Amino acid sequence: MSDGEGFVRVATLGELEDDTPKRVELEGVPVALVRTEGEVFAVNDICSHANVSLSEGEVEDCQIECWLHGSSFDLRTGKPSGLPATRPIPVYPVRIEGEGPDAAVLVSVTQES
């Protein structure tokens, strides 16, 4: 359910493992949620080079790697760090409400950050 600003609760902090992407769908948009380096990021789950799920890839150094061809995308900006991908992926704002493992993770796909 949206909070009026487009943010929707998608998980709790406790449901997100460090450096392990989790795929969710918001308003028909596939989103990869990633908890890494003490923050939570939300990016479009589809690689801009090939139509494959990024949430099936690896996370390292605040980047998510496409498992098919090896392109990596910065979780903060969505920009690819190398070929074959040349186009960035959308990055969505994340809000955390509460504290500890039960804190709510909210994402808005109606606005890109």
C-alpha positions in Angstrom: 0.0 0.0 0.0 1.4 3.4 -1.0 1.9 6.1 1.6 0.7 9.0 -0.6 4.3 9.8 -1.8 4.5 6.7 -3.9 6.5 4.7 -1.3 5.4 1.1 -0.8 6.5 -1.3 2.0 8.4 -4.2 0.3 10.3 -5.9 3.1 11.8 -5.6 6.5 15.6 -5.1 7.1 15.7 -8.6 8.6 14.4 -10.1 5.4 17.4 -8.7 3.4 20.7 -10.6 3.6 23.9 -8.5 3.1 25.1 -8.6 -0.6 22.2 -10.9 -1.6 19.7 -9.3 -4.0 16.0 -9.9 -3.5 13.6 -9.5 -6.3 10.2 -7.8 -5.7 7.6 -6.4 -8.0 6.0 -3.0 -7.4 3.2 -1.7 -9.6 4.3 -4.1 -12.3 8.0 -3.0 -12.1 10.6 -5.6 -11.3 13.0 -4.3 -8.6 16.2 -5.7 -7.2 16.6 -4.8 -3.5 20.1 -4.9 -2.2 21.4 -4.5 1.4 25.1 -3.7 1.2 27.7 -1.5 3.0 25.1 -0.6 5.7 22.5 0.8 3.2 19.6 -0.5 1.2 19.4 0.2 -2.6 16.6 -0.4 -5.1 17.3 -0.7 -8.8 15.4 -1.9 -11.8 15.8 -5.7 -11.9 16.3 -5.9 -15.7 19.7 -5.5 -17.2 19.8 -2.7 -19.8 21.9 -4.9 -22.2 20.0 -8.1 -22.1 16.5 -8.9 -20.7 17.7 -10.9 -17.7 17.1 -10.5 -13.9 19.9 -8.7 -12.1 18.8 -10.1 -8.8 20.2 -13.4 -9.9 23.7 -11.8 -10.0 26.4 -11.1 -7.5 26.9 -7.9 -5.4 30.3 -6.5 -4.6 31.7 -3.0 -4.0 28.2 -1.4 -4.2 27.7 -2.9 -7.7 25.4 -5.6 -9.0 26.6 -7.8 -11.7 24.5 -9.3 -14.5 25.1 -13.0 -14.5 24.7 -13.5 -18.2 27.4 -11.2 -19.7 29.1 -9.8 -16.7 28.2 -6.1 -16.9 28.1 -4.4 -13.5 25.9 -1.5 -12.4 26.5 1.0 -9.6 23.7 0.6 -7.0 23.8 4.3 -6.2 23.6 5.7 -9.8 22.6 2.8 -12.0 25.5 3.5 -14.3 27.2 0.5 -15.9 30.9 0.1 -15.1 31.8 -1.8 -18.3 30.7 -3.4 -21.5 28.6 -4.9 -22.9 26.1 -2.7 -21.1 26.2 1.0 -22.1 22.9 2.3 -20.7 22.2 2.9 -17.0 19.4 1.1 -15.1 16.8 3.1 -13.1 17.5 3.6 -9.4 14.6 4.1 -7.0 14.5 6.0 -3.7 14.4 3.8 -0.5 13.2 4.8 2.9 13.6 2.9 6.1 11.0 3.3 8.9 11.8 2.0 12.3 14.9 0.3 13.7 16.4 -3.1 13.9 15.4 -6.2 11.9 11.7 -5.3 11.9 12.3 -1.8 10.3 10.2 -1.4 7.2 11.9 -1.0 3.8 9.9 1.2 1.5 10.5 1.9 -2.2 9.0 4.3 -4.7 9.0 3.3 -8.4 7.0 6.4 -9.3 10.2 8.6 -8.9 13.8 7.8 -9.8 16.6 9.1 -7.7 
